[in-house]
């Protein structure tokens, strides 16, 4: 993982692994250490209360793509407060420096 290109305008292309097909229908989904290495998480089915739980790795960033057309996709660390990505939207989030919360880096886009 790393930079794949930096053009003269300063735009960066980031190569990252995608964890796809996450569904939140049957409860929270806790990512394994291997799954959490992905930099992009694609949620197939969102949920009103269930969340993707990521490890408490300080500074780890995720691009969260919510492919559900009507329900939010929530992401958090265990015991933390959720950050929700609206239906059909994408956002960048990161685990804070203490590893205790997930914080939004960008608005939904």
N, C-alpha and C positions, 0 to 999 in steps of 0.2 A: 504494500500500500504506500502511496505517496503521490507526489506531484507528477503529472504526466506532461504538463506543458505550461509555460508562462509566456504569454505574448507581450508585445511591446506596450500594450495599453494596461498591463498589470493584471489581466484576467488569468485566473488559475483554473486548470482542469484537474480535478481530483479523482484519482482512480480509487474505487472502493468496492468491497464485496457487498452483495445484496443478500439479505435474508428475506426471502419472499414467502408468501402464503400464510402469514400469521393470522389466525382467526381467534377472536375473543369471545366466542359463543358459549363455551363450556366453563368459563371462569378465567381468572388471571393466567397469563402465560409467562412463566419465569424462564428467561433465556439461560442456557448453559454457558460456560466460559467460552466454548468454541463458537456458539451462535453469536455471542456478544462481540466477537471480533469483527463482525460485519459493521460497516459504517453506514449502511442503508437498510432500513427495515420497512418492508412493504406489508401493510395490514390489509388483508383481503376482506375481512368482516369485522367491523367495529362493534362497539357495545356501549350501552348507557353507563355501566358501572365497572366492567372488567378492564384490566390494564395489562400492558406489556411491562414486565418487571426486569430491569437490567441490573447487572452487578454494580456495586458501589466502587467504581473505578474513577477516581477524581480526574476531571478534565476530559473524559471520553465523550466524543461528539457522535451524534447520530442524525442522519437525514431520515425523517419519518414521513413516508408516503401513505396516505390513507386512501385506499381504493374503494372503500365503501361509499355508496351514494347517499346514504341517509344518516348514518351513525358516526359518532366521534371515535377516534383512536386515541387511547390514553396511554401514557408511558410514565414510569416512575421507578425509583429504587425501592427495595423492600422497606416498608415503614414510612415512606415519603409521601409527599403530596403529588397528585397526578398533574401532568401537563397534557392538555387535550389538543389534538389536531383535528380540525373540522372535516366533515365528510367531503371527500374528493379533493382535499388540499394536501400540501406538503409543508413541512417546517423543519428547521434545524434546531436540535436541543443538545444540551450537554449536562453531564453530571457535574455538580459544583465542586469547588476545590476541596471541600471537606468530605465529599463522597456521600452526603446525606440527602440530597435533593436533586431532581432533574430540573434544569432551568431552560426556558425558551431563549434561543439565540436570535431567531427570526420570527416574524409574524407568519401566519398561514399564507401560502401563496398558491 
